[in-house]
Amino acid sequence: MDTVFVRDLRIDTIIGIYDHERALKQTIVLDFDMSFDITKAAASEDIADALNYKTLTDTLRDFVEGSEFLLIETLAERITSIIIDDFGVAKVKLTLHKPNALSGTTDVGVIIERTAK
């Protein structure tokens, strides 16, 4: 299986359990690797046969910007569901970064991997 990836997708959203996190949008950063067979797209050179990462990232941006989750774990699960269910991806590995969430660190987050059922 081939891999299509996106790195450093920055999106502003409401995320967190504390009052100050609920008051202002914070930037989260997404990195993800998606298992997708590119053979048909390579042969046809037709975007309809490819995993359109422009459409995918626009969809994720709209979803995340409009969300207000308490936990990054919940947001990560929803993002992987969109990637698999809406874009036909066989497997996705997502790293969701929440920079500057903790004093004394530059980054925290979760890494999850999900496979289509």
QUIDA-V543754 format. One record per residue. N is the residue number from 1. OMEGA is omega in degrees with one decimal (NA if undefined). NEAR is the number of other C-alpha atoms within 10 Angstrom. D_FIRST is the distance of its C-alpha to the first C-alpha in Angstrom with 2 decimals. Layout:
N,OMEGA,NEAR,D_FIRST
N,OMEGA,NEAR,D_FIRST
This chain:
1,-179.1,10,0.00
2,179.3,11,3.79
3,170.4,14,6.80
4,-175.7,17,10.01
5,173.3,15,12.97
6,179.3,14,16.67
7,168.8,11,19.36
8,175.4,13,22.98
9,-175.9,16,23.32
10,-177.5,14,26.94
11,177.6,17,28.48
12,-178.0,16,31.98
13,170.0,21,32.62
14,179.7,20,35.02
15,176.9,23,33.56
16,-176.6,19,35.53
17,-176.4,12,38.27
18,-177.2,9,41.21
19,-178.8,8,43.62
20,177.7,9,43.06
21,-178.8,15,39.29
22,-175.1,16,40.07
23,-176.2,11,42.49
24,176.8,12,40.34
25,175.8,16,36.77
26,176.5,20,34.71
27,168.2,19,31.71
28,-179.1,23,28.43
29,-179.4,18,25.48
30,168.8,21,21.82
31,177.6,16,18.80
32,176.6,21,15.36
33,-176.0,18,11.68
34,176.3,25,9.56
35,-176.0,19,6.00
36,-180.0,19,6.22
37,-177.1,17,5.60
38,-174.7,15,8.35
39,-177.4,13,9.58
40,179.4,12,12.46
41,179.4,14,13.57
42,-179.1,12,13.68
43,-174.6,9,15.78
44,-172.3,11,18.01
45,179.6,11,18.38
46,-178.8,10,19.18
47,178.5,10,18.49
48,179.3,10,18.62
49,-175.8,15,15.26
50,168.9,18,13.70
51,-174.4,19,13.18
52,-175.9,12,16.75
53,174.3,13,16.99
54,178.2,10,20.76
55,-179.8,11,21.26
56,-178.7,14,19.08
57,174.7,14,21.08
58,178.4,11,24.30
59,179.3,15,23.69
60,179.4,20,23.08
61,179.5,17,26.10
62,-179.6,11,28.31
63,-175.3,17,27.37
64,179.5,21,27.83
65,-179.1,15,30.99
66,-176.9,12,32.53
67,176.8,14,31.76
68,-178.0,15,34.16
69,175.4,16,32.52
70,-173.6,15,34.36
71,176.1,11,31.46
72,177.7,18,28.33
73,179.0,15,26.68
74,178.9,10,27.38
75,179.5,18,26.18
76,178.4,21,22.85
77,-178.6,14,22.37
78,178.8,14,23.34
79,-179.6,20,21.06
80,176.6,24,17.91
81,177.8,17,19.29
82,-178.2,16,19.73
83,-177.9,22,16.23
84,-172.7,19,14.78
85,-174.4,13,17.75
86,-174.5,11,18.72
87,173.6,16,15.58
88,179.4,14,13.23
89,-177.8,23,10.64
90,-176.8,17,8.89
91,177.5,20,9.62
92,171.0,24,11.84
93,-176.1,17,13.74
94,168.2,22,17.07
95,178.6,19,19.99
96,-179.7,24,23.17
97,172.0,23,26.05
98,-175.6,20,29.66
99,175.1,15,31.54
100,179.5,14,35.21
101,-178.6,17,35.17
102,175.1,10,37.16
103,177.8,7,40.11
104,176.9,7,39.59
105,175.7,9,35.82
106,-174.4,11,33.72
107,168.5,15,30.71
108,177.7,12,29.69
109,177.8,16,26.83
110,172.7,12,24.15
111,178.2,14,20.53
112,174.8,14,18.72
113,179.1,15,15.34
114,-179.2,17,14.93
115,176.9,14,12.75
116,-179.5,13,13.56
117,NA,7,16.25
